[in-house]
C-alpha cells in the first residue's frame, strides 16, 4: 500500500461519497476538500483538510472562487519529473494524486426554467478547471468525473494498490467528454433563452442525452440507443413512456415521429387521423369527428395499415377504442386516453399507447443527416 497520496474531493452529488472516501483513506490517501463536501466527510468521521489550509486564502465572492489558485493547480498539473518536483518543493506545494469532481447540476436547473440570469450561479468554473487539469495530467493523476466511476477506481486499488495507466487514460477521456457536454448544455440553454443560436455555425456542437437503450435498431442484428435533445419537455416523443405494451423500438419511434409530424400538419379546426407504416403514410384524413377521421384514414389502404402506427388528434372514446383494438396496430398516439378507452384498448395488451398532449405543427428547424466523414445540414 502506497502512503502519502492526496485526493481532492469536491462533489455536488454526495451519494456514495463517504464509502468512496473512506476506502481511499484505507489506501493511504489524505483527503482534501471544499465546503459542503468537507462537511459531509467530517460528519462521517473522516479527517479532511480544507482547501483554504493549502492556499492560505478563504473562499471568495460567496463561494465563486474556492479552488482557482496556483497552489491547487500546480499540485495537480505537476508532472512526474525531477524539475517539476523540485519546483513544487521550492514553493512548499505537495502534489495531488487523485481528483474526484462532478459539476454543479446546471442541466437540472435549466430544465426547471427561469431566465438566463437565474442560471449563472449554476455554471461551474472551478470544477470544470479541476477536471480538465487532472485529465490533462492523466499520466500521473487519477481523475474521477462522477460517482459512476468510484467503483472502477476502488477495484483497481484493491487489486494492485494503484490505478493503472490504462484506466487513468480512460477516465481522462470521460472527464473531457463530461466537460464538453457540460459546456454544450450551457450553450444550448443560453441559445434557447436568448434566441441567439446560429443556424449554421462554423463549428456545430449539439448535445444529446442518452435516454435509454432500444431492443434493436432498424434490423434485429443492429444495436440502437435513443438520445434526447437537452431540455426536451416530458410530452415529447423522445421522453414519452408507453402506457401499455412493450418498450418502443427503433422503427416504432421512426414511424411515430412521421405520424405525429404529419398529424400536426393536418390538425386545425377539424379532427385528423394518420396511419404510417415503415415511415410511409398508409392513410390520412380530416373530418368533423375523430371517429370519421379514423374511418376515412383506414379506408385509404386497410391492408397496408395492418401493423402500422395510428395517430389521432383527439382522445378516442370507448366505442372508437373498441374498434381500434379489433385491428392490429403496433402503436397508438393521441393527446390523452380516458379510463374507459384504456379498458377497451387493454384487450390488445401488445398495443403500445403514447399520450403526447395536443398535436402541433412542427416548428421549422435545421436537421442533419450523416454521410461518410461529414454531415449534411439543412
N, C-alpha and C positions, 0 to 999 in steps of 0.2 A: 504494500500500500504506500503510495507516494504522498508524503505530507507537505505542508507549506503551500498548498494551492489555494487560490482565491476564486470565489464565484460571486458575480454581481447579479442579483435578482431584483427585477422591478417589473411587476405584472399588474394589469388591471383585473384579470380573471384569476381569482385566488384559489379556484378549485384545484386540488391535488398539489398545491404549492408546498404545504407543510411536509407531507411524506417525501416529496422530492428533495426538499432542502435537508430534511433530517438524514436522508441516506447520503447526500453529498457530504455532510459533516462526518459521517462514518468513514467516508473515503478520504478524509483529511482536508476537506475544503473549509476555508474560513468564509463566512457569509458576509457580504457587503450589500446594503440595500438602501432604499429610499422610503420616505413617508409611510404610506399605508401598507406597503409590503413589509417593511421593517417591523411595523406594529403587529402585523399578523404573525410574523415569525417569533417575536418576543412573547406574544400571548400563548404560543405553543411551547414556550420554554426553551427556545433556541437562542444562542448567543449570536448577535448580529452587530456589525459596525455600520453606522450611518455614513452616507456619502460625505456629509459635511465634515466628518472627522478626518477624511482624507484630503479634501480640498481646502479646508480651513475657511470655507465660505458657507453661510446659511443658504437655504432656498431663497430665491429672489422672485419678485414680481408675482407674488401669490402662488408660487409653485411652477411658474412658467420656465424658470431656469433652475435646474437641480443637478443634472449630470453633465451639462455642457461646460467642461473645464479641462484644461490641458492635462492635469494630473490624471483624470479618469481616462481620457482618450489616449494619452501616451502609454498608460498601463495596459490598454487593450491592443493598441497598434504596434507596440514594440515587437520586433522580430526576434527570433531565437538566434541572435548573433552577438558576438563579443562587444561590438561597438554599441549596439542598442542597449545591452545590459549595463555597460559602463555608463551610458548616458542616463539611464534610469537611476542608477546608484548615485550619480553626481547630483541629481535633483531630489533624492530621497523618495523615489517613486517605486512602489512594489508592483510587479506585473499582475494582471488579472487574467485568469486562465479559462474561465467559463462565463458566458453572458447569457442569461435567460430573461428575455424581454418579450412581452407581447405589446400591443399598441392600444392607445385609447380607442374605445369602441365607436369610432366615427360613423361607420355604416349603420349601426343600430340607432344612433342619434339622428342621422339623416332620414332614416325610414319613418321616424316619428313625426317628421315635418318640421315646419318652422322656417324662419328666414335664414339667410346665409350667415348673418351676424351672430345668430344664436348657436351656430356650429363651430365657431372659431376656436373655442376652448377645448373642443374635442379633436383638434388636429394635433397629433403627437409630433413633436420636433425632437426632443431628447431621445425618446425611444427609438425612432427611426434612425437617428445618428448612431446610437449604440449598436443596433442591429447591423447596420452597414459596416461599421468599423470592425466589429467582431467577425462578420462574414468575410471581409477583405483579408483579414489576418487568419483565415482558417488553417494555414499550416501549423499555427501554434495554439489558436484559441478555439474553444468549442462554443458555437452559437446555438442557442435553443430558442427558436422563434415561435413558441407556443406550447401549451400543455400537452398537445397530441404527440410531442417528441420526447417527453420526460422519460417514458419507459424505455425507449431505444437507448438513451444515454445511460440510464441506470443499468440496463442489461449489459452494455459494453463494460461498464465499470465493474460489475460483478464478475464478468468473465475474465478480464485481464488487468483490472485496475486502471485502465486507460481508455480513452475514446480514440479509436484508430483514425488514421488519415482518411480512409475511405468514407467513414461516417461523418467526420468533420467537414469534408468537401461536400457531401450530400446535404448536410444541414445548412451549409453556407448558401447553396443553391436555393433551398427552401426559404431562407431568410431574404434573399434578393427577390424571389417570387412574391413573398408576402409584402415587402416594401413596395414593389411595383404595383401590386394590386391595391394597396392602401392609397397610393398617390392617384391611381386611376379612379378609385371610389370618390376621392375628394374632388377631382376634376369633373366627374360626372354630376355630383351634387351641385357643384358650383355652376356648371352649364345649365342644369335644369332650373335653377333659381334665378339666373340672370338672363337666360335666353341668348347667351353669347357663344354657343357652340359653333365651331367651324364645320360646315357640311363636308368639305373635302380638304382636311388639313394636310400639311406637309408630312406629318407623322401621325398615322391613325392608331390610336390606342383605345381599345374597347375592353371593358371589364365584364366578365360573365361569371356568375357564382354557380358552382355545382349544386343542383337541386336534388338529383337522385339518379342512380343507375337505372337503365331500362333493361327489359328482359333480353332484347337483342336489337340489332339495327334493322336496316331495310330488308335484310335477309337473315335467316337464322344463324349463319356462321359469323355474323358481324357483331362485335361488341358495340354498345351505344350508351351514352350518358346524356341526360338533359341538363343544360345550363340555363339560368335565367338572367335577365338583364338586371342591373342594380336598381333597387327601389321600385321594382315592379309590384303593383298592388296585389293583394291576395286573390282578387277575382279574375286575374289574367290567366290565360291558358297555361302558361308555364308553371304557375303555382297552384292550379286547381287540383283538388283531390277527388277522385270518384266517390259518389255517394253510395254506389254499389258496384259489384262486378270486379273483375281482375284489374291489376295495375295497368296503366296505359302503356302501349307500346310505341316504338318509333313511328310506325305507319299510322297508328291511331292519332298521334299528335299532328302529323303532317296533314291528314285528312280533316282533322278537327280545325286546324288553322285555316285551311282552304274553305271549309263550310262556313265557319263563323265570320270570316272576312267577307265572303260573298253575301251572307245574310245581312251584314252591316250595310253593304251597298244597297240592298233591296228594301230594308226596313225603313219605314217612314210613317205615313198616316195609315197605312194598311198593314195587315199581318203578312208574314213571309215564312216560307219553309224552303230548305235546301237539303239535297241529298248528294253526297260526294263519295266516290269510291276510287281509290288509287289516285287521289288529288284531282280527279276529273268529275265535274258535275254530272249526275245522273238525272237530276230534276231540280227545278227551282220555280217557285210560283209566289205571287202575291194575291191576296184575296181579302174579303171583308171580315172573315173569321179565321182563326188559326186552324180549325178543322178543315175548312175549304182549302186553305193554302197547302196543308199536308196532303190532302187527297189529290190536288192538282199536280203537286211535285212528284208524288208517287206514280201518277198515271203517265208521266213523261216516259219512263222506262222502268217498269216494275221489276223486270228480270235483273237489270244491272244494279238496282237498289239493294238486292239481296247481299247482306254482309257489309253494307255501307255505313256511313256516318250521317245521322239526321240532325239538323239544326233547326230549332223553332224560335220565332221571335217573341213568343208568349208562352207562359206556363201551360202545359197540357192539362185539361180536366180529366176526371176519371174515365169518361167514355172514350176520349181520344187516346189516353194512356192504354186502355184495354186493346184498342185497335193496333197501336204500335207494338204492344207486347205480343200480339198474334203473328207478327212478322219477325224476321231475323235482321236486326241491326247490331253492329259492333258497339256503337256509341251514340248516345242521345245528348245533345246540348240544348239548354234552354235557360232563360233568365233565372227560373226557380222551379221547384216542384212542391206541390202541396201534399199533405199526408195521404189523401185519398188516391192521388195519382201514383205516389210511391208504392202504395199497396198493390195496385194493378201491375205496375212495372216490375215488381218483385217476383211476379210469376215467371219472368225470364231472368234468373239471377246472374247470368253471364253478361247481360246488357250493362254497359258502363253508363253512368249518369254524371253529367257535369253541369253544375249551376254557375253561370258566368255573369249574372246580372244583365241589365238591358243591353242588347246589341247596339253597336255604334259604327258609324262609317270610319274605316281605318284612316288615321291621320297620315298625310304624306310624309314619307321618311326615306332616308337613304338605306339601301340594302346592299349586301355583298354576296359574292359567290367566288369560292376559291378555285383557282386554276393552279397548275404546277408552277411553283415558285412565285405565286402572286395572288392578287385579289382584284376582282372586278367590282367596282363600287358605283352604284347609280341611284 
